[in-house]
């Protein structure tokens, strides 16, 4: 397992776990980041990511991306 910030671009990963406080986990769940969902990194700029999940592109800052384990 590794944080999403270390993921290669244009490669699909399966979310294994979401870490962090309840508030952070609920926020990510509301965005669609749940266990066993596939996610791919479209672009990475200094640890900040643009990802695609469920056909939607979402921008994540580095602190949120580090909470998503793939």
N, C-alpha and C positions, 0 to 999 in steps of 0.2 A: 504494500500500500504506500501511496505517496500523495502529497497535497496536489491539488489541481494546478498550482502555479508551476510545478515541474513537468507538466504534461507537454507532449509535442503537439504542434499545430496540425490541423487537418487529420487527426486520428481520433477514433471513437474510444471512449473509456466508459466503464460502468461504475457508477457511484457506489462505493462500499460503505461509507460512513460519513455522517455529518457531526463535527465536533463543535464545542463552544457552549456558551450559556444558552438556556432555554429560549431567550429572546432572539438570539441569533439563529438558532436552529429553526424556530417557527418562521422567521422572516425568509430564510432560504427555502423552507418547505412551501411557503406561499408563492415563491417564484418558480416552483417546479423542481427544485433540487431535492429529490428523495432517493432513498437507497434503491439499488437495482435499476435505476434510470440511466440511459446512455446520454453522454454529454461529449461534445467535441470543442476544442479550442480553435477559434477562428483566427485570433490575433492576440499577441502578447506584447505589451509595451511596459517595460520596467516592472514586471510582476502584475500589472493590472491587465485584466483579460476581457476579451470579447468572446463569449461562448455561445454555442447553439445547443438548446435543449428543447425537446418536443416541438421542433420546427420554428422556434423563436430565438432571436439573438438577444443576448443580455450582456451588459457591461458589468463586471465585478471588480472592485478594488482588491488590492493584494491581501488585505486582512480577511475579507470574506472568502476569497479563493483558497486561502490557506486552511480554511475550516472544512473544505470539501475533499474527502479522501477517495482516491480512485485506485 
